[in-house]
Amino acid sequence: MKFRSLVFMGLLLCLISTPAWGAGFSIFEQGAAATGMAGAFTAHADDPTAVFYNPAGITQLEGTQISLGVTLIKPSAEMHAYNPYTQEWSEQEWETDDQVFLPPTFYVTHKLMDNLSLGFGFGVHYGLGTDWSNNDDFPYVELVKKVDLQTKYMNPVAAFKINDNFSVAAGIYYVLASVEYSRELGITEPNDPNNGEMKLDADNGSGDFGFNLGLHGDFGQFRAGLTYRSEVDCGFEGTADFDVPGGMGLEPLFPDQDGSTTITMPASASLGLAYFATEAFSVEFDLNWMGWSSYDSLDIDFSQETTHPATGEPVVEDTSQLKDWDDVFSYRLGMRYNATDALSIYAGYLYDETPVPDKTLDPILPDSDRQSVQIGAGYKIGSLKIDASYMALFFDDRETTTNIYYANGQYEIFAHLFGLQFTYSF
């Protein structure tokens, strides 16, 4: 009997590898108006979601403003497996289970003095999940059955207006993260009831910290913005629970135990330039960078290492798995048209590069380059503004036959995203 190490093919991999909707597994959709403009909002930065997109922009906001929003994300993924012996793709198709995700946002800004503004933001910057467990014969159940990741970012910021043209800002990230993950153990055959299962619950305890910086320039018809979001090193600790077949004497080989790892949420930066052609119409181009090269490997430590008593083969052992992701860019073009004093219309287009190389592409994150088109609208009713957006996200079809752990696949992915934001000013 050949046993696999506890997570060589995935335990805790899900902590940073779930399919999401920015480069890699980031969630860039942190405001409905900004999403309607393809996230090209670093230079506009003129509603409370600027706490995320460019905190220096909150000096443009008067009084106190409170904003509450949510993005409905409905993804779908299909996969064909690759047979290395016949060098052919399977005709059978596997699909992820229908899931809907609702990451929320909350922002508040306050102009404390003419040149000093304070703000606070809450959002899920990385996460979402994938679920292949609805397939009775999914070939990679020993890699992943189901995973769900959440990262909750709390972000107080302060912005200072230097003069009529420039504002600067700085903030602190406080991050809480958690994950649930399940896979089969590889005791017998995939999808066999006697194959065993492992379930993991893990979190980063009392939280971890990072920071963000912003610069905003207003030059009449032109505005510019630059923002930086730091890496956040999240230390995860959790418990792995095992369900092994009875009567085989396997329980001592798979003790419930603790596991730990450190995951670096990547640094990112955005540069934006906006042109206000008229008082009603503006257009912005943003260049976003994501520092995914920080994700070069995943190292996992366990509280109890075990070996098979007959063969001496490791059953549970500390592991290091190569990921070797790349730094990538996204290119975002957005427009806003204020049709009336009350009604605004948004539209945009983006192209987003994937950081995942062929050799580590797998069904936990079947990522690819993607494009999207989006539209949106905002309407003011007194002190209340309501923004709504829709984003159609098209992933390029992608395949790999060179995955270093033989988890080869051919993938088709698409996602709908609907955003809604309520902002009240007083």
C-alpha positions as CSV (number, residue, x, y, z in Angstrom):
1,M,0.0,0.0,0.0
2,K,1.4,3.4,-1.0
3,F,0.6,6.3,1.3
4,R,1.0,9.9,0.4
5,S,2.4,12.5,2.8
6,L,-0.3,14.4,4.5
7,V,-0.4,17.4,2.2
8,F,2.3,16.9,-0.4
9,M,-0.3,17.6,-3.1
10,G,-2.3,20.2,-1.3
11,L,-2.7,20.5,2.5
12,L,-3.0,24.2,3.2
13,L,-2.2,24.9,-0.5
14,C,-5.7,26.3,-0.5
15,L,-4.7,29.0,1.9
16,I,-3.5,31.0,-1.0
17,S,-4.7,29.1,-4.1
18,T,-8.4,29.5,-4.7
19,P,-9.8,30.8,-7.9
20,A,-10.7,34.4,-7.6
21,W,-11.2,37.4,-9.7
22,G,-8.0,39.5,-9.9
23,A,-4.5,38.4,-10.7
24,G,-4.0,35.0,-9.0
25,F,-6.5,34.9,-6.2
26,S,-6.9,38.6,-5.4
27,I,-10.3,40.3,-5.2
28,F,-10.0,43.7,-6.7
29,E,-13.7,44.4,-6.8
30,Q,-13.9,46.6,-3.7
31,G,-16.5,49.1,-4.8
32,A,-19.4,49.1,-7.3
33,A,-18.6,52.4,-9.1
34,A,-14.9,51.4,-9.4
35,T,-15.8,47.9,-10.6
36,G,-18.1,49.5,-13.3
37,M,-14.9,51.4,-14.4
38,A,-12.9,48.1,-14.6
39,G,-11.1,49.1,-11.3
40,A,-9.5,52.1,-13.1
41,F,-10.1,54.3,-10.1
42,T,-6.6,55.2,-8.7
43,A,-6.8,58.7,-10.1
44,H,-10.5,59.4,-9.7
45,A,-10.5,58.1,-6.1
46,D,-13.5,60.3,-5.3
47,D,-15.8,58.2,-3.2
48,P,-15.2,56.3,0.1
49,T,-13.9,53.2,-1.7
50,A,-10.7,55.3,-2.3
51,V,-9.6,53.9,1.1
52,F,-8.8,50.8,-0.9
53,Y,-8.1,52.1,-4.4
54,N,-6.0,55.2,-3.3
55,P,-6.4,56.5,0.2
56,A,-4.9,59.9,-0.7
57,G,-8.1,60.6,-2.7
58,I,-10.3,60.9,0.4
59,T,-9.1,64.5,0.8
60,Q,-11.5,65.2,-2.0
61,L,-14.5,64.1,0.1
62,E,-16.5,66.5,2.2
63,G,-18.0,65.9,5.7
64,T,-18.6,62.3,6.7
65,Q,-19.4,59.6,4.3
66,I,-20.4,56.0,5.0
67,S,-20.4,53.3,2.3
68,L,-21.7,49.7,2.5
69,G,-21.4,47.3,-0.4
70,V,-21.3,43.8,-1.6
71,T,-20.2,41.9,-4.7
72,L,-22.1,38.8,-5.9
73,I,-19.6,36.5,-7.6
74,K,-20.9,33.4,-9.5
75,P,-18.1,31.4,-11.1
76,S,-18.1,28.2,-13.2
77,A,-15.3,26.0,-14.3
78,E,-15.0,22.9,-16.5
79,M,-12.1,20.5,-16.8
80,H,-10.8,17.7,-18.9
81,A,-8.0,15.5,-17.5
82,Y,-4.9,14.5,-19.5
83,N,-3.7,10.9,-19.7
84,P,0.2,10.9,-19.8
85,Y,0.2,7.3,-21.1
86,T,-2.0,7.8,-24.1
87,Q,-1.1,11.5,-24.4
88,E,-4.8,12.3,-24.9
89,W,-7.4,14.4,-23.2
90,S,-10.4,12.7,-21.6
91,E,-13.8,13.1,-23.3
92,Q,-15.4,13.2,-19.9
93,E,-16.0,16.7,-18.5
94,W,-15.9,17.7,-14.8
95,E,-17.6,20.8,-13.5
96,T,-17.3,22.7,-10.2
97,D,-20.4,22.8,-8.0
98,D,-22.6,25.9,-8.3
99,Q,-21.4,28.5,-5.8
100,V,-22.2,32.1,-5.1
101,F,-19.9,34.3,-3.1
102,L,-20.8,37.6,-1.4
103,P,-17.7,39.4,-0.2
104,P,-18.8,42.6,1.6
105,T,-17.2,46.0,1.9
106,F,-17.5,48.8,4.4
107,Y,-16.0,52.3,4.3
108,V,-16.2,55.5,6.3
109,T,-14.4,58.8,5.7
110,H,-14.3,62.0,7.7
111,K,-12.8,65.4,6.9
112,L,-11.3,66.3,10.2
113,M,-9.7,69.6,9.0
114,D,-9.4,71.3,5.6
115,N,-6.1,69.5,5.0
116,L,-6.6,66.3,7.0
117,S,-9.0,63.4,6.4
118,L,-9.4,60.1,8.2
119,G,-10.9,56.9,6.8
120,F,-11.5,53.2,7.5
121,G,-12.1,50.3,5.2
122,F,-13.1,46.7,5.5
123,G,-13.0,44.1,2.7
124,V,-12.1,40.6,1.6
125,H,-9.0,41.3,-0.5
126,Y,-8.1,37.6,-1.2
127,G,-10.2,34.5,-1.2
128,L,-13.2,32.7,-2.6
129,G,-13.2,28.9,-3.2
130,T,-13.7,25.9,-5.4
131,D,-15.7,22.8,-5.0
132,W,-15.2,19.6,-7.1
133,S,-16.9,17.3,-4.6
134,N,-20.1,17.1,-6.6
135,N,-18.3,14.8,-9.2
136,D,-18.4,11.1,-8.3
137,D,-15.3,10.3,-10.3
138,F,-13.2,13.5,-10.2
139,P,-9.6,12.3,-11.0
140,Y,-7.8,14.7,-8.6
141,V,-9.7,14.2,-5.4
142,E,-6.4,13.4,-3.7
143,L,-5.4,16.9,-4.5
144,V,-8.6,18.8,-3.6
145,K,-12.3,18.1,-3.1
146,K,-13.4,21.5,-1.7
147,V,-11.7,24.6,-0.4
148,D,-12.9,27.9,1.0
149,L,-10.7,30.8,2.0
150,Q,-11.5,34.2,3.5
151,T,-9.2,37.1,4.3
152,K,-10.6,40.0,6.2
153,Y,-8.7,43.3,5.8
154,M,-9.3,46.2,8.3
155,N,-7.7,49.4,7.1
156,P,-7.6,52.7,9.1
157,V,-6.0,55.5,7.0
158,A,-5.0,59.1,7.3
159,A,-4.7,61.5,4.3
160,F,-3.0,64.9,4.3
161,K,-3.5,67.6,1.6
162,I,-0.1,69.2,1.0
163,N,-1.4,71.9,-1.3
164,D,-4.0,72.5,-4.0
165,N,-2.4,69.8,-6.2
166,F,-1.1,67.0,-4.0
167,S,-2.3,64.7,-1.2
168,V,-0.6,61.9,0.5
169,A,-1.9,59.1,2.7
170,A,-0.8,56.1,4.8
171,G,-2.7,53.3,6.5
172,I,-2.3,50.1,8.4
173,Y,-3.7,46.7,7.5
174,Y,-5.0,44.3,10.1
175,V,-5.7,41.0,8.5
176,L,-7.7,38.0,9.8
177,A,-7.7,34.9,7.6
178,S,-9.3,31.4,7.7
179,V,-9.5,28.4,5.5
180,E,-11.5,25.1,5.2
181,Y,-10.1,22.4,3.0
182,S,-10.8,18.7,2.2
183,R,-9.2,16.0,0.1
184,E,-8.9,12.2,-0.1
185,L,-5.9,10.5,1.4
186,G,-4.8,8.1,-1.3
187,I,-5.1,4.9,0.7
188,T,-6.8,2.9,-2.0
189,E,-8.2,4.4,-5.2
190,P,-9.6,7.8,-6.0
191,N,-13.4,8.1,-5.2
192,D,-13.3,4.8,-3.3
193,P,-15.1,4.9,0.0
194,N,-12.1,3.3,1.6
195,N,-9.7,6.0,0.3
196,G,-10.0,8.1,3.4
197,E,-10.5,11.8,3.8
198,M,-8.7,14.7,5.5
199,K,-10.4,17.9,6.5
200,L,-8.5,21.0,7.6
201,D,-9.6,24.1,9.5
202,A,-6.9,26.8,10.0
203,D,-6.6,30.5,10.7
204,N,-4.0,33.1,11.4
205,G,-5.0,33.4,15.1
206,S,-4.9,37.0,16.4
207,G,-4.1,38.4,13.0
208,D,-1.2,39.9,11.0
209,F,-0.3,43.4,9.8
210,G,0.7,45.4,6.7
211,F,0.4,48.9,5.4
212,N,-0.8,50.9,2.4
213,L,0.4,54.3,0.9
214,G,-1.2,56.7,-1.5
215,L,-0.4,59.8,-3.6
216,H,-3.0,61.8,-5.4
217,G,-2.5,64.7,-7.8
218,D,-5.2,67.1,-9.1
219,F,-4.2,69.3,-12.1
220,G,-7.5,70.5,-13.4
221,Q,-8.4,68.4,-16.4
222,F,-5.9,65.7,-15.3
223,R,-5.7,63.7,-12.2
224,A,-3.1,61.1,-11.3
225,G,-2.8,58.5,-8.5
226,L,-0.2,56.1,-7.2
227,T,-0.8,53.6,-4.4
228,Y,1.2,50.8,-2.8
229,R,-0.2,47.9,-0.7
230,S,2.4,45.9,1.2
231,E,2.9,42.2,1.6
232,V,1.2,40.6,4.6
233,D,2.9,37.6,6.2
234,C,0.0,35.5,7.6
235,G,1.0,32.7,10.0
236,F,-1.6,29.9,9.8
237,E,-2.2,27.2,12.4
238,G,-4.9,24.6,12.2
239,T,-6.1,21.1,12.9
240,A,-6.3,18.3,10.4
241,D,-8.9,15.7,11.1
242,F,-8.8,12.3,9.4
243,D,-11.5,9.9,8.4
244,V,-9.8,6.5,7.7
245,P,-11.5,3.2,6.8
246,G,-12.1,1.0,9.9
247,G,-10.7,-2.5,10.2
248,M,-7.4,-1.7,8.4
249,G,-5.4,-0.6,11.5
250,L,-4.7,2.8,9.9
251,E,-5.7,5.1,12.8
252,P,-2.2,5.3,14.3
253,L,-0.8,6.4,11.0
254,F,-3.2,9.3,10.6
255,P,-3.5,11.0,14.0
256,D,-5.5,14.2,14.2
257,Q,-2.9,16.9,14.6
258,D,-1.8,20.5,14.2
259,G,-0.3,22.0,11.0
260,S,1.3,25.4,10.5
261,T,2.7,27.5,7.6
262,T,3.4,31.1,6.8
263,I,1.7,32.6,3.7
264,T,2.7,35.9,2.1
265,M,-0.2,37.8,0.7
266,P,1.6,39.7,-2.1
267,A,2.5,43.3,-2.5
268,S,0.7,45.3,-5.2
269,A,0.9,48.8,-6.7
270,S,-1.4,50.9,-9.0
271,L,-0.6,53.9,-11.2
272,G,-3.5,55.8,-12.7
273,L,-4.1,58.8,-15.0
274,A,-7.5,60.3,-15.5
275,Y,-8.6,62.9,-18.1
276,F,-11.7,65.0,-17.5
277,A,-12.6,66.0,-21.0
278,T,-15.7,67.9,-19.8
279,E,-17.3,68.4,-16.4
280,A,-19.5,65.4,-17.3
281,F,-17.1,63.0,-19.0
282,S,-13.9,61.4,-17.8
283,V,-11.7,58.5,-18.7
284,E,-8.9,56.8,-16.8
285,F,-6.2,54.3,-17.5
286,D,-4.6,52.2,-14.7
287,L,-1.6,50.0,-14.6
288,N,-1.6,47.5,-11.7
289,W,1.3,45.4,-10.6
290,M,1.0,42.2,-8.4
291,G,4.1,40.8,-6.7
292,W,3.3,37.2,-7.0
293,S,6.9,36.1,-7.2
294,S,6.8,36.1,-3.4
295,Y,4.9,32.9,-3.7
296,D,7.8,30.6,-4.7
297,S,7.0,27.7,-2.5
298,L,4.7,26.4,0.2
299,D,6.4,25.0,3.4
300,I,4.3,23.2,5.9
301,D,5.2,21.9,9.4
302,F,3.3,19.2,11.3
303,S,3.2,18.4,15.0
304,Q,3.3,14.6,14.5
305,E,5.3,12.9,11.7
306,T,4.5,9.3,11.0
307,T,5.9,6.5,8.8
308,H,4.5,3.2,7.7
309,P,5.8,0.5,10.1
310,A,6.4,-2.1,7.3
311,T,7.9,0.0,4.5
312,G,9.3,3.0,6.4
313,E,7.6,5.2,3.9
314,P,6.6,8.7,5.2
315,V,2.8,9.0,5.8
316,V,2.7,12.4,7.5
317,E,5.8,14.6,7.1
318,D,6.8,18.2,6.7
319,T,6.7,19.3,3.1
320,S,7.9,22.0,0.7
321,Q,6.0,22.4,-2.6
322,L,7.3,24.5,-5.5
323,K,4.9,27.2,-6.8
324,D,7.2,29.6,-8.7
325,W,4.6,32.2,-9.5
326,D,5.5,35.3,-11.6
327,D,5.0,39.0,-11.0
328,V,2.2,40.2,-13.3
329,F,0.4,43.3,-14.6
330,S,-3.2,44.2,-15.3
331,Y,-4.3,47.0,-17.7
332,R,-7.6,48.8,-16.9
333,L,-9.5,51.4,-18.9
334,G,-12.6,53.0,-17.4
335,M,-15.0,55.8,-18.2
336,R,-17.6,57.8,-16.3
337,Y,-20.4,60.0,-17.7
338,N,-22.5,62.2,-15.4
339,A,-25.6,62.3,-17.5
340,T,-27.4,64.5,-15.0
341,D,-26.6,65.8,-11.5
342,A,-28.1,62.6,-10.1
343,L,-27.2,59.9,-12.7
344,S,-23.7,58.6,-13.5
345,I,-22.9,55.9,-16.0
346,Y,-19.8,53.7,-15.9
347,A,-18.1,51.4,-18.4
348,G,-14.7,49.7,-18.6
349,Y,-12.4,47.0,-20.0
350,L,-9.5,45.2,-18.4
351,Y,-6.8,42.7,-19.3
352,D,-5.3,40.7,-16.5
353,E,-2.3,38.4,-16.6
354,T,-2.1,35.1,-14.7
355,P,0.9,34.5,-12.4
356,V,0.6,30.7,-12.6
357,P,3.1,28.9,-14.8
358,D,2.1,25.7,-16.6
359,K,4.2,23.5,-14.3
360,T,2.2,24.4,-11.2
361,L,-1.2,25.0,-12.8
362,D,-3.8,22.7,-11.2
363,P,-7.5,22.4,-10.3
364,I,-7.1,24.2,-7.0
365,L,-6.4,27.4,-9.1
366,P,-7.1,26.7,-12.8
367,D,-6.0,30.3,-13.6
368,S,-5.4,31.9,-16.9
369,D,-5.1,35.3,-18.5
370,R,-8.5,37.0,-18.5
371,Q,-10.4,39.9,-20.0
372,S,-13.5,41.6,-18.8
373,V,-16.1,44.2,-19.8
374,Q,-18.2,46.0,-17.3
375,I,-21.0,48.5,-17.0
376,G,-22.6,50.3,-14.1
377,A,-24.6,53.2,-13.0
378,G,-25.0,55.5,-9.9
379,Y,-27.9,57.5,-8.8
380,K,-28.2,60.2,-6.1
381,I,-31.3,60.6,-3.9
382,G,-30.6,63.5,-1.6
383,S,-27.6,62.5,0.6
384,L,-27.8,58.9,-0.6
385,K,-26.0,57.5,-3.6
386,I,-26.6,54.0,-5.0
387,D,-24.1,52.4,-7.3
388,A,-24.5,49.2,-9.2
389,S,-22.3,47.3,-11.6
390,Y,-22.0,44.2,-13.7
391,M,-18.8,42.5,-14.8
392,A,-18.4,39.7,-17.3
393,L,-15.1,37.9,-16.7
394,F,-13.7,35.8,-19.6
395,F,-10.8,33.5,-18.8
396,D,-8.7,32.3,-21.8
397,D,-9.0,28.5,-22.3
398,R,-5.9,27.0,-20.8
399,E,-4.3,23.6,-20.6
400,T,-1.1,22.0,-19.1
401,T,0.5,18.7,-19.7
402,T,3.6,19.6,-17.7
403,N,2.3,19.9,-14.2
404,I,5.2,18.8,-11.9
405,Y,2.8,16.7,-9.8
406,Y,0.9,15.2,-12.8
407,A,-2.3,17.2,-12.1
408,N,-2.7,18.0,-15.7
409,G,-5.9,19.6,-17.0
410,Q,-7.7,21.5,-19.7
411,Y,-9.9,24.3,-18.3
412,E,-12.7,26.6,-19.3
413,I,-13.8,29.3,-16.8
414,F,-16.2,32.1,-16.7
415,A,-17.6,34.4,-13.9
416,H,-20.4,36.8,-13.4
417,L,-19.9,39.6,-10.9
418,F,-22.6,42.0,-9.7
419,G,-21.7,44.9,-7.4
420,L,-24.0,47.1,-5.2
421,Q,-22.9,50.0,-3.1
422,F,-24.8,52.4,-0.8
423,T,-23.1,55.7,0.2
424,Y,-24.6,58.2,2.6
425,S,-23.0,61.7,3.1
426,F,-23.6,64.1,6.0
